């Protein structure tokens, strides 16, 4: 039996087609105005899954980048301070050598002692250096000054590391403890101990006792340089990690863009097609709607 098509059925189908064309055009206009082809989950359920994953990975990567930047700042500051400690310690070693090798009178030794006292106080100050309001040489006790000028040679520092995480599998302790630089209280080459003994020796004109400290001075200077080299090696490693994180950010952003961002040339072309189809459907529909019973009675 043949299906009877009525004007009402034709009008309903016509309106459905017009609405369908209008919705498709509206969707492409929305994509063009936002620049995003994913504006709601129903636009592309699979694409939304990838988009959320890329956003999550980018967020994690951003935190790792912040960790790397913070670690590099800490290491750069530490390197600067250790460089100053090395320069001042080398100056102290130099003037002690001059004092014990020459025929300096007590007045000359007293002058050396005045400079050594200033160097001692400056080293204590450097040992209490702070970065972002945190003491850099006291392990995890970053809120406590590690050294007191009156008893610095008897003080030890916390040896725990300050660890930064850069990936799930990569983390690094970025701090140097005061004991790595100045020595432990029981070390013969403890820098504060050496300076204290040298000052006492020169004060009593005991050049032999002061000269006996020179080998310990040399050992301590070598250890300071070793600590600085370690900081340099860690800096290089963090910079490599940071470069890799930057590359990862670019890759993730590129993949996210492919999933989320609209191709303007393609969308404009589709929109023009949609507009043509919509206008055509309106034109055709207008001709159908005009037909009535009066048209058949003419």
C-alpha positions in Angstrom: 0.0 0.0 0.0 1.4 3.4 -1.0 2.2 5.9 1.7 0.1 9.1 1.4 2.2 12.2 1.7 0.2 15.2 3.1 1.1 18.9 3.1 1.5 18.7 6.9 4.1 15.9 6.6 5.9 17.9 3.9 6.0 21.0 6.1 7.3 19.0 9.2 10.0 17.4 7.1 10.9 20.8 5.6 11.2 22.4 9.1 13.4 19.5 10.3 15.7 20.0 7.3 15.8 23.8 7.9 16.6 23.3 11.6 19.2 20.7 10.8 20.9 23.1 8.3 20.7 25.9 10.8 22.1 23.9 13.7 25.1 22.8 11.5 25.7 26.4 10.5 25.4 27.6 14.1 27.9 24.9 15.2 30.5 26.1 12.6 29.9 29.7 13.5 30.5 28.9 17.1 33.8 27.1 16.2 34.9 30.0 14.2 34.1 32.6 16.9 35.8 30.5 19.7 38.7 29.2 17.6 38.0 25.8 19.3 36.5 22.7 17.6 35.9 21.2 21.1 33.4 23.4 22.9 31.4 20.7 24.6 32.0 17.0 25.2 29.5 15.9 22.6 31.5 17.7 19.9 34.0 14.9 20.0 33.9 12.4 22.9 37.2 10.7 21.9 38.9 14.1 21.3 37.8 15.3 24.7 39.5 12.3 26.3 42.8 13.2 24.6 42.3 16.9 25.4 41.9 16.3 29.1 44.9 14.0 29.1 47.1 16.6 27.4 45.8 19.4 29.8 46.7 17.2 32.8 50.2 16.4 31.4 50.8 20.1 30.6 49.8 21.0 34.2 52.2 18.5 35.7 54.9 19.5 33.3 54.4 23.2 34.3 55.0 22.3 37.9 58.2 20.4 37.1 59.4 23.4 35.1 58.7 25.6 38.2 60.7 23.1 40.2 63.6 23.2 37.7 63.6 27.1 37.7 63.6 27.2 41.5 66.4 24.6 41.7 68.5 26.5 39.2 68.1 29.8 41.1 69.1 28.0 44.3 72.1 26.4 42.7 73.2 29.7 41.0 73.1 31.5 44.3 74.9 28.7 46.1 77.6 28.8 43.5 78.0 32.6 43.9 78.3 32.2 47.7 80.8 29.3 47.5 82.9 31.4 45.0 83.0 34.2 47.5 84.0 31.8 50.3 86.7 30.4 48.1 88.1 33.8 47.3 88.1 35.0 50.9 89.6 31.7 52.1 92.3 31.9 49.5 93.1 35.5 50.7 93.4 34.3 54.2 95.8 31.5 53.2 97.8 34.0 51.2 98.4 36.4 54.1 99.1 33.6 56.5 101.9 32.3 54.1 103.3 35.9 54.0 103.2 36.1 57.8 105.0 32.9 58.6 107.6 33.1 55.8 108.8 36.7 56.4 110.7 38.3 59.3 107.5 40.2 60.3 107.6 41.9 63.7 104.7 41.4 66.1 103.2 44.6 64.7 103.0 43.0 61.3 101.5 39.8 62.7 98.9 41.9 64.6 98.0 43.6 61.3 97.5 40.1 59.7 95.4 39.1 62.7 93.1 42.2 62.2 92.5 41.1 58.6 92.0 37.5 59.6 89.4 38.5 62.1 87.5 40.4 59.4 87.8 37.4 57.2 86.5 35.1 59.9 83.5 37.3 60.5 82.8 37.5 56.8 83.0 33.7 56.4 80.5 33.3 59.3 78.2 35.8 57.5 78.5 33.9 54.2 77.9 30.6 56.1 74.6 32.2 57.2 73.6 33.2 53.6 69.9 33.1 52.8 68.1 32.6 49.6 64.3 33.5 49.5 64.6 33.8 53.3 66.0 30.3 53.7 69.5 29.5 55.1 71.2 27.6 52.3 73.9 25.7 54.3 71.8 24.2 57.1 70.2 21.3 55.4 66.5 21.1 55.9 66.6 23.5 58.9 66.4 26.4 56.5 64.8 28.6 59.2 67.8 28.4 61.6 71.1 30.1 61.2 73.8 27.5 61.2 76.7 29.5 62.6 77.4 31.8 65.5 80.6 33.8 65.2 81.6 33.1 68.8 81.5 29.3 68.5 81.4 28.6 64.7 84.4 26.2 64.9 82.4 23.9 67.2 79.1 24.0 65.3 77.8 21.4 62.9 75.0 21.8 60.4 72.1 19.6 59.4 73.2 17.2 56.6 69.7 16.4 55.1 69.2 17.1 51.5 66.6 19.5 49.9 65.2 17.4 47.0 63.4 18.7 44.0 61.4 16.5 41.7 61.6 17.1 38.0 59.9 14.0 36.5 58.3 10.9 38.0 61.7 9.2 37.8 64.1 12.1 38.3 64.7 14.0 41.5 67.9 15.7 42.8 69.2 17.0 46.1 70.3 20.5 45.3 71.7 21.9 48.5 75.2 21.9 49.9 75.6 21.7 53.7 77.9 23.9 55.8 80.0 20.9 56.7 80.7 20.3 53.0 82.2 23.8 52.8 83.6 24.6 56.2 84.1 21.1 57.6 82.7 19.3 60.6 83.6 20.5 64.1 85.9 17.5 64.5 87.7 17.9 61.2 91.4 19.0 61.5 90.7 21.2 58.5 87.6 22.9 59.8 87.9 26.4 58.3 86.8 28.2 61.4 89.1 26.1 63.5 92.0 26.8 61.3 91.5 30.6 61.4 91.0 30.5 65.2 94.2 28.6 65.8 96.2 30.7 63.3 95.1 33.9 65.0 96.1 32.5 68.4 99.5 31.5 67.0 100.2 34.8 65.4 99.0 36.7 68.5 101.7 34.9 70.5 104.3 35.2 67.7 104.3 31.4 67.2 104.9 31.3 63.5 105.7 27.5 63.5 102.2 26.8 64.9 100.7 29.0 62.3 102.7 27.4 59.5 101.5 23.9 60.7 98.0 25.0 59.7 98.9 25.7 56.0 98.5 22.1 54.9 95.1 21.9 56.5 94.2 25.2 54.8 95.2 23.7 51.4 93.0 20.6 52.1 90.0 22.8 53.0 90.4 25.0 49.9 90.5 21.8 47.8 87.2 20.6 49.4 85.6 24.0 48.8 86.5 23.7 45.1 85.1 20.1 45.1 81.8 21.3 46.6 81.7 24.1 44.0 82.3 21.6 41.2 79.5 19.4 42.5 77.2 22.4 42.4 78.3 23.1 38.8 77.5 19.5 37.8 74.1 19.6 39.4 73.4 22.9 37.6 74.3 21.3 34.3 72.0 18.4 35.0 69.0 20.6 36.0 69.6 22.7 32.8 69.4 19.6 30.7 66.3 18.4 32.5 64.8 21.9 32.0 65.5 21.8 28.3 63.8 18.4 28.0 60.8 19.8 29.9 60.6 22.7 27.5 60.6 20.2 24.6 57.9 18.2 26.2 55.8 21.3 26.7 56.1 22.1 23.0 55.1 18.5 22.0 52.1 18.4 24.3 51.0 21.8 23.3 51.2 20.8 19.6 49.2 17.6 20.2 46.6 19.6 22.3 46.3 22.1 19.5 45.6 19.4 16.9 42.8 18.0 19.1 41.2 21.3 20.3 42.0 24.1 17.9 39.9 24.8 14.8 41.3 24.9 11.2 40.1 28.4 10.2 40.4 27.8 6.5 38.5 24.5 6.7 35.8 26.0 9.0 35.3 29.1 6.8 34.8 26.9 3.8 32.3 24.7 5.6 30.4 27.7 6.9 30.1 29.1 3.4 28.8 25.7 2.2 26.3 25.6 5.2 25.1 29.1 4.4 24.5 28.2 0.8 22.6 25.0 1.8 20.6 27.0 4.3 19.6 29.7 1.9 18.7 27.0 -0.7 16.5 25.2 1.8 14.8 28.5 2.7 14.2 29.3 -0.9 12.8 25.8 -1.7 10.7 25.8 1.5 9.2 29.2 0.6 7.9 27.7 -2.7 6.4 24.7 -0.9 4.7 26.8 1.8 3.0 29.1 -0.8 1.0 26.1 -2.2 -2.5 26.1 -0.8 -6.0 24.9 -1.7 -6.6 28.2 -3.5 -3.7 27.4 -5.8 -5.5 24.2 -6.9 -8.9 26.1 -7.4 -7.4 28.6 -9.9 
